[in-house]
Amino acid sequence: MSGFLTGNPRHPAPEPLEGPVVGTVTGGTIIWFALFLLQLPFYGWYSDHGHVWLIWTCLAGTGLGLIGIWYVRGRDAALKRAAAAEDSGAGAGAGPDPEGTDG
C-alpha cells in the first residue's frame, strides 16, 4: 500500500470535462433555494424535533451557490475572451498568463 501513495502514477490525469457549468451551478442554486422555501412553513416542526439545521443548510447552499454563479460566469467570460484573442491572432502576449506566472 505504501507504493500507492508514493511514486509516479501509471497514467496521466485525464483532462477535466467541460460542460454547461453556469447552467449547472445556477440550477443547483435554484434547487437549494426551493428546498429552503419548501421547508420554511414547517419551521415549528423542525424546531420541535431539533432539525432546524436542515433549513439553514438550504439557505447556506443558496448563498454559496450565488457565489458560485458569480465565479463561474467570470470564468466562462475569461475563457471566451481567451479563445477570441487566440482566434484573432493576438494570443501571444495578450492577457494574463493561463499558468498564473508573470514571467
C-alpha positions as CSV (number, residue, x, y, z in Angstrom):
1,M,0.0,0.0,0.0
2,S,2.9,2.4,0.5
3,G,3.7,2.3,-3.2
4,F,0.2,3.6,-3.9
5,L,0.9,6.9,-2.1
6,T,4.4,7.4,-3.5
7,G,6.0,7.4,-6.9
8,N,4.7,8.3,-10.3
9,P,1.2,7.5,-11.4
10,R,0.9,4.9,-14.1
11,H,-1.4,7.0,-16.3
12,P,-1.6,10.8,-16.7
13,A,-4.6,12.5,-15.2
14,P,-7.5,12.9,-17.7
15,E,-8.4,16.4,-19.0
16,P,-11.3,18.0,-17.0
17,L,-14.7,17.8,-18.5
18,E,-16.2,21.0,-19.8
19,G,-19.9,21.4,-20.0
20,P,-22.7,23.9,-19.2
21,V,-21.1,24.9,-15.9
22,V,-23.0,28.2,-15.5
23,G,-26.3,26.4,-16.0
24,T,-25.4,23.6,-13.7
25,V,-24.4,25.9,-10.8
26,T,-27.5,28.1,-11.4
27,G,-29.8,25.0,-11.4
28,G,-28.2,23.8,-8.2
29,T,-28.7,27.2,-6.5
30,I,-32.3,27.3,-7.6
31,I,-32.8,23.8,-6.1
32,W,-31.2,24.8,-2.8
33,F,-33.4,28.0,-2.6
34,A,-36.6,26.0,-3.5
35,L,-35.8,23.5,-0.7
36,F,-35.3,26.4,1.7
37,L,-38.7,27.9,0.7
38,L,-40.5,24.5,0.9
39,Q,-39.2,23.8,4.4
40,L,-39.8,27.2,5.8
41,P,-43.5,26.7,6.6
42,F,-42.5,23.7,8.7
43,Y,-40.1,25.6,10.9
44,G,-42.0,24.8,14.1
45,W,-41.9,21.1,13.4
46,Y,-38.2,21.2,12.6
47,S,-37.6,23.3,15.8
48,D,-39.5,20.8,18.0
49,H,-37.6,17.9,16.7
50,G,-34.1,19.5,16.6
51,H,-33.8,19.6,12.9
52,V,-33.7,23.4,12.2
53,W,-30.2,22.9,10.8
54,L,-31.8,21.4,7.7
55,I,-33.4,24.8,6.9
56,W,-30.2,26.7,7.5
57,T,-28.2,24.3,5.4
58,C,-30.5,25.0,2.4
59,L,-30.0,28.7,3.0
60,A,-26.2,28.3,3.2
61,G,-26.4,26.2,-0.1
62,T,-28.2,29.1,-1.7
63,G,-25.6,31.6,-0.5
64,L,-22.7,29.5,-1.7
65,G,-24.5,28.9,-4.9
66,L,-24.8,32.6,-5.6
67,I,-21.1,33.0,-5.0
68,G,-20.6,30.0,-7.4
69,I,-22.7,31.7,-10.1
70,W,-20.6,34.8,-9.8
71,Y,-17.4,32.8,-10.1
72,V,-18.4,30.5,-13.0
73,R,-19.8,33.4,-15.0
74,G,-16.5,35.2,-14.6
75,R,-14.6,32.1,-15.5
76,D,-16.7,31.4,-18.6
77,A,-16.3,35.0,-19.8
78,A,-12.5,34.8,-19.3
79,L,-12.3,31.5,-21.2
80,K,-14.3,33.1,-24.1
81,R,-12.1,36.2,-24.1
82,A,-9.0,34.0,-24.2
83,A,-10.5,31.9,-27.1
84,A,-11.4,35.0,-29.0
85,A,-7.9,36.5,-28.5
86,E,-6.3,33.3,-29.7
87,D,-8.6,33.1,-32.8
88,S,-7.8,36.7,-33.7
89,G,-4.1,36.0,-33.7
90,A,-3.4,38.2,-30.7
91,G,-2.8,35.2,-28.5
92,A,1.0,35.9,-28.0
93,G,1.3,38.2,-25.0
94,A,-2.3,39.2,-24.7
95,G,-4.0,38.9,-21.3
96,P,-2.8,37.1,-18.2
97,D,-0.7,34.0,-18.4
98,P,-3.0,31.0,-18.0
99,E,-0.4,29.3,-15.8
100,G,-0.5,32.2,-13.3
101,T,3.0,33.4,-13.8
102,D,4.0,36.8,-14.9
103,G,7.3,36.0,-16.5
